[in-house]
Amino acid sequence: MRRLTPPDAPDLLVGAASGDDAAVYRLSPERALVVTADFITPVVDDARAWGRVAAANAVSDVYAMGGTPLLAINLVCWNTEELSNELLGDVLLGGQDIADACGFLVAGGHTVDDPEPKYGMAVVGEVHPDRLLTNAGLVAGQSLILTKPLGIGIITTAQKRNVVDDATIAAAIDSMSRTNAEAAARAVAAGATGATDVTGFGLLGHAGRMAQESEVSLRIDVGSVPVIDGARELAADGVVPGGTGRNLAWILDTVEIGEGVTDLDVTILGDAQTSGGLLFGVDPSRAEGVVAELEASGHVAACIGTVTAGNGTMFLTRG
């Protein structure tokens, strides 16, 4: 990226510099486009479930900016020598399931031959420029809300090693397939100004980038962070994806670990997620109500900490 010339356009409200989830381009004082693309390798065995997960993961970037998705095109890498077109059809039907649930159109796409299959979407949405959620929007004094449990990377790694039960895998698929549409709506309605979705860099990586961009510090209560049942036990047995270690190596120099916080706690907070939840800040008076509304809609959500004055650091506490 350092070799590229940064774009100089006053209507580009969000570009690559801030590490946000999508680009945002202003069309008028009342309307801006949200543009993103994301694709993943298979994280589950069932083709249609993979399609749903990949599509939910891609459109999540629009929701993380406070936007509404309008249109998507499929992005497909497919091993035509070993995988059937019928199987690809199942994957695309999974993507269509998410599009139908979220109310956006899938209008074609692009496919290339690739030894390793990959699927995702390029998505276009819209947002009012004054109601945009960004990495830089957290404000000291806010409460931090997380809208999905952690543990996805651990569980999908366990599936690859054949050391996890069906119920745990099903819980992970259910979490990954749940879109962030409701979470984004609740965040905007509660007056949130800063948000991100928790994906490949784990909770600590994404929260840390928000702290840096917002020029605040975060205090996270590890005991309040929701985790999918079974993930903690798997991690304790050493079932941890390689990406989690890389996440921790990148972010831990900005983290202060308090008394009672274990290495296992830190590992889970660094776990690389696929199609994770939203992380956003709201006024403390709204936090309990937002969590209750999300739980009523089927989410596993929690208030996991607070935003404080600071310089981009994070403090992990227990209780």
N, C-alpha and C positions, 0 to 999 in steps of 0.2 A: 504493500500500500504506500510506503514511503516514496516509491518511484513514480507514483501517479500524481498528477496535478489535481489538487482538490477543486471541486466545482465551485465557481463563483456565481451564484444565482440567488437574488433576494427572495425568490419564491420557493426555494428549496428550504423548507422549514427544518427538516431532519435529514441528515446525510450519514456518511460512514463514520465521521469523527467521534461521535458520542457513544458509539457502540449500541445504539438502539436497535429494536427488533425489526423495524421496517423503515423505508424512506418515505418522507411525506413532502408533497409538492402542492403549494397553494394555487388553486384555480381562480378563486375570488375571495372577498372578505368572509364569505359564509361557507366556503367549501374547499376541501383539500383532498387530494388523492393519497392513499396509503398503498405502497407497493412493496411486495416481498416475494421471496422464493425459498422453498425448503424441500429437501428430499432426503430419504433415509434408506438404509439397507434393511432387510427384514429383521424385525425384533420379536416376532412371534411366528408360530408354524402355520396358522390358518391364513390363507391368502386374503380373504375378505376382511378379516380382522386387521391384518397389516395395512390394507388400504384405508380402513377407517382411522387407524392410529396415525398414519402418515399424513392424511388430509387434515385431521384435527391438529396435528403438530404444525402444519404449514399455515393454516388459517389463524392459529393462535397469535401469530405475529401482528395481525391486523387488530385483534382484540386487545393486545397488550398496549397498543397505541390509542386505545379508546375508540377505535373505528368500527365500521360496519362493512363486512365483505360484500362485494357486488358480483365479481366475476373471477373465474380461475381457468387456467389451462393445465392439463396434466403434464408432468415431466416423468418420462419412463426410460429406464435402462433395463434391457431384457436380454437374457441368454436364449436366443431363438433356437439353438441346437439342442438344449436340454430341457427347456420349459415350454409348455404348451400355450397356445393362444387362449385356450379355455381358462387356464390358470390366470393369465393376465386379465381376462375378463372379470374374474372374481376380484382381483385387486382393484380394478377400476370401479366395480360396483361398490366396493367399500368406500372409495372416495366419493362416489355419488351419494351414498348414505349420509355422509357428513354434509355435503353441499345441500341436500334436501333439508336436513335438520336445521341448518344455519340460514337457509334462504338465499344462497348465492348460486349462480349458474356455472356449469362447467362447459366451456365452449371449445372443445378440441384439446390439442396438446402436441407434444413432440416426443418421438421415440428413437432411441439409438440401440444398436446391438452392443451388449456388454457382458463379459463373463460373469460379473456379479450383479444381480438385480438390484435396482433402486427405484423408488417411487416417491413422488411428492407433487407439489403444485406451485405454480406462480400465481399469486393472488393479488387482485386489485380491490381496494375498498375506499371508503370515504370517511372523513371526519370533519367536524367544524374546527377551524384553526384555533379557536379560543377554548376548545374542550379537549385538546390534545394531551395525552399522557406520555411522558418521556422518562428516560433514566434520570434526568436532571431535575425532576419535579418534587422530590421529597423535601419536607419542611420539618425543622426541629419541633418537637412536641407531638408529632403524629404517632399513631399506633400502626404497627406493621401487621398486615393481614396476608396469610398464605392460604390459597384456595384448593390445594390438592396435597395429599401426603407424599412424602419422599420414599425412596427405595426402589424405583423403577430399574435403575441400572444394575443394582444388586440382583434383583429378581430375574431380569432377562439374562444376565450372566449365568445365574444358577440354572436357568432353563437350557442354555447351551451345554452345560456340564451334566445335565440330567440329574440334578440333586435338589429338585424343588417339587412340591406337590401341586396337584391340579388346582386346588382352591386358591393357593397363593398366586399362581399364574393368572387365574381368572380375575382375581382382584386387581392385578396389575393391568390387564387388558381393559377392564372396566374403567379404571382411572385414566389410562392413556386415551381411550376412545371418547371420554367426556370432553366436550368442547368448553372453551372459556367464554362463550357468549354470555351466559348468565353472570359469571364473575365480572366481566367487563362492565356490564350494565349496572351491577351493584356498585362497582368502584366509581363510575361516573356519577351515579345518582347520589352517592355519599360525599361527593366533592373531592375525590382523589385528584391529584395533579401529577403524581409520579407513579409509574408502574413498569413492570417487566414480566416476561414469562420465564419460568425456571426450567431450563433445558440443559444443554450439554455441559455448561460450566458449573452445574450444581447450584444449590441455594447460596453457598458462600461466594461463588464466582459472580453470580448475577447480582446478589445483594451488594457485594463489594464494589462492583462497577457503578451501581446506583449511588452508593455512598460517595464515591469519588466524584461523579458527575454532579451530584447535588451539593457537594461540599458540606457534608454532614457526617456524623458517625451513627452507627447502629448498635443497639444493645439487644441481643437475641437470647431468649430463654430456651435452651435446648430441650428442656422438659416439656415445653408447649408445642414443639414442632411435631405435626402428625407424621406418622410413618406407617406404611402398609404392614399389616400383621405378617410376621415371618421374615421380614427384611433384616431386622436387627440380628436375629439368630443366624441368618445366613452370613451376614457380614462378620459376626463374631467367629464363624468357622472359616474365615478367610475368603469367602466368595465375594470378591470386589472387582469391578471392571478396571482395566488399566487407565481409562480416562479419569477415574476418580483420583488416583494418585497424581496425575498430571495437574488436575484442578487444584489440589491442595498445595502442590509445589509452587504453583503460580500465585496463590492468594494468601498463604499463611503468614507472610511477613507483614500483613496489614491486620492480623487477627490477634487479639489478646484473649487467652483462655483462662477463665476463672476457676475457682475452687469447685471441685465436684464434677467438672466437665471431663469426660474420659476420651481417650483416643478413638473409641468406637463411636462416640457422639460426633466427633469431628469428621470421621470418615463418612458417616451418613449425611452430614450437612454438605459434604463435598461430592456426594454421589451424582454421577452424570445422569440426568433425566432425559426421557423422551416424552414429548407432549405433556410437560408438567403444568402446574397451576400458575396463576398470576400471583405476584407479590406487589402490594401497593400500600401506600400510607393514607390514613384518614384521621380526622380529628378524633381524639379519644372518646368523645361523647357519642360517636357514631359506630365505634368498633364492635361493641357487643351486638348491636342490632344488625350490622352487616353480616357478622358470622352466623347469627341465628337465621337470617334470611337464606344464606347460602346452604346451611345445613338442612333447612326445610325443603330446598330444591334438590337435595341428594348429594351435595358436595361434602367432602371431609375438609372443613376449613377451620382456621384457628387464628387468634391474635398471638403472634410469636415474639413480639418485642416492641421496642420504641425507637423513634428517631431522635437523636440528640444533637446539640451543637458539636461540631468537630471538624476533622480534616480527612475523612475518608476511611477511618479505621472502624473495626468491628470488635465488639466485646461479647464473648460467649459466657453466659451465666447459667446456673441451674437454680431456679426458684427466685 
